[in-house]
Amino acid sequence: MIPPSSSQESPSEATPLIRETKSSTTTRTDIDPETGQQGGSYQPETGQQGGSYQNTNGNAANGDSGAGNNGIDKSPLLENDFDHFVDITEKDELDKPWPATFERSISLLAGPIRDTQFIEEITKSPKIITPNIRDRRRLNELLATPETTLGPLRPQQQSDFRQGIVKIQSLDFGTSIDDREREAHLYRMKLLEAQKQKQQQQQQQQKQQPQPMSKIGEGLRKQKEKQALAVEGGGGESDYALSDYGGEKASFGQCLFNMANILMGVGMLGLPYIFKRAGWIGGFFVTLSFSSVAYRTSILLGRELNGDARPTSIFVDNPKGGTGTIVRFRKPLTSFPDIARSAFGQAGTVLLSIVLYFELFSCLCIFFVTLGDHLHTLFPWISVTRHMIYVSFCLAVPTALLRTPKLLSYLSAVGTVATACVVSVVAGSALYNGDISEIVAEKKGIDVETSPTHQIWNSSGLPVAFGLIAYTFSGHAIIPSIFSSMKRPQEYEKMIGFTFLVVTLCCLIVAASGYWMFGSMVDDQITLSLERNSGDDNILMKILTWLMILTAFSKFTLTAFPLALGFEEIVAPIIPNDHVMEFASSVIKLLLISLSLLVAIYVPSFSVLCSLVGLICTMLVSVIFPAAAHLKMFGSQLPLWEQFLDWIFIVAGTFMAVVGTIKAT
């Protein structure tokens, strides 16, 4: 029972508010309570809404032609009445399979970034688009009439109907709670449709009157134009998997620099230790052999991302159709999890993602050990464990309590400077000091006649050596970000070739120079040996040590974000709103700092941690997985020699991962 309006609506005018149900097809035709117009049909089996809506110009949009709707004209909802539901239309990462945040978050490690807006975009927590409690209550008020209070019933009297009250059927009369939920879902679908039409109108207006955009917005607009051109020319799919994040595309030189910056990280500090464990010949063999394997698997990842087993150099940027257009065998991909999902399904994706996140967590532990060791050389009266504990409190500020894009943009450039300094200082020190291994041995009280400082070959140290070199070349997870950022993806394999040539040369310079200087007296981090044997008055060595401390600090901060986002994505479905999500994000980061600190205290050895991560994680991610996915995706199209080579990588990588881990521990 509702009171009549001022216009004294008749019962015939109120009848459009009644819901009509067709039990035979379970298709329900609904009336918009705001406009009185009939909407589309909702299918409970699929959770989708059919039918079409008429735009202001009378054209149908998105749906069937209107069959079965009794010829009733359908109009969109009034947009101004539902502004508080605009967040429903935002792109929801939670609708995608886990881990949906990996692609955007891992690009934080792809190279030095100065764009603070870009950093803010890729480090933000998953968007909680579910309306909060206030909006839910408001939505319930719009969708359902108030429930009557229970009480004693009395006979209706004729005087009850003498107040000019019109009796109509309630919107929720005779319906269950499930029907109300479906009604609410249909209502949200209408809101989405209205917002979609609004976005289409805005896009048309922007085409007619271009509006100023930010750098990222301009980059995304160009990417969409490139995709549209590729679809018009080649038919069906965009030729390249364009990243949704990243703005402008990178040149050949920028991609080479970023790829080299990924590979030449903290792992370079342990390269001389490889020669210490394997000897001269063993060190060169381990470095050259694994760099060749990593180069080949990087090529395989590029072809898997490109969707074709043939070299990427044969594909053009924007094909415009015609007989010269080369069609790919598969749809291009954009991330590491996408490759796993395409080759091995969601179960394989989850398994690979667990390994990737475990590798990121292990890197946090390694950074703690590096920070503690280097600080201990500067302040030897404080133990390594205390240094790591003190550093953990400092790391909590930029990592967990604050997310300052400007600070992260500066930290992302630190590693590049540190890498160049390490290569230059180690090579320069070797040329200036020469072989000082016997002098260092005498200081430690070791007889060089019974214990030679240099070895030619040591097979017992090969497992640890392979683990260390594998950790150094563990950058394959970021290759999709590099590939998607290239202006000319057909130059990817050429870029990879130059990158591995430069990186391998730098690795050999650092490894050979450090081992020549210190021999078997070299520490598992070359900078520690340089600092301990440079004297108290050597300012350059102290600057290098502080630079390595800052590098490990920045690497920890940057690496923690992709790892934390993976866990945030898991707990996001039970988070009610964005404010709680921010609190949960800080708690997750604090837990990661605490756990990685405990592991670093329990295993305070840089070489042991790096070798275990290299043998367990890198062998799987950088050797076994690319070859297995290559066989799975293109097996029937590959020549025999490529299939044979892939099987060698799979078998050899598995053998090294199992046997090497046992020997290393």
Secondary structure, 3 states (H helix, E strand, C coil): CECCCCCCCCHHHHHHHCCEEECCCCEEEEECCCCCCEEEEEECCCCEECCCEECCCCCEECCCCCCCCCCCCCCCCCHHHHHHHHHHHCCCHHHCCCCCCHHHHHHHHCCCCCCHHHHHHHHCCCCCCCCCHHHHHHHHHHHCCCCCCCCCCCCCCHHHHCCCCECCCCCCCCCCHHHHHHHHHHHHHHHHHHHHHHHHHHHHHHHHCCCCCCHHHHHHHHHHHHHHHHHHHHCCCCCCCCCCCCCCCECHHHHHHHHHHHHCCHHHHHHHHHHHHHHHHHHHHHHHHHHHHHHHHHHHHHHHHHCCCCCHHHCCCCCCCCCCCCCCCCCCCCCHHHHHHHHHHHHHHHHHHHHHHHHHHHHHHHHHHHHHHHHHHHCCCCCHHHHHHHHHHHHHHHHHHCCCHHHHHHHHHHHHHHHHHHHHHHHHHHHHHCCCHHHHHHHCCCCCCCCCCCCCCCHHHHHHHHHHHHHHCCCHHHHHHHHHCECCHHHHHHHHHHHHHHHHHHHHHHHHHHHHHHHHHCCCCHHHHHHHCCCCCCHHHHHHHHHHHHHHHHHHHHHHHHHHHHHHHHHHHHCCCHHHHHHHHHHHHHHHHHHHHHHHHHCCCHHHHHHHHHHHHHHHHHHHHHHHHHHHHHHHHCCHHHHHHHHHHHHHHHHHHHHHHHHHC
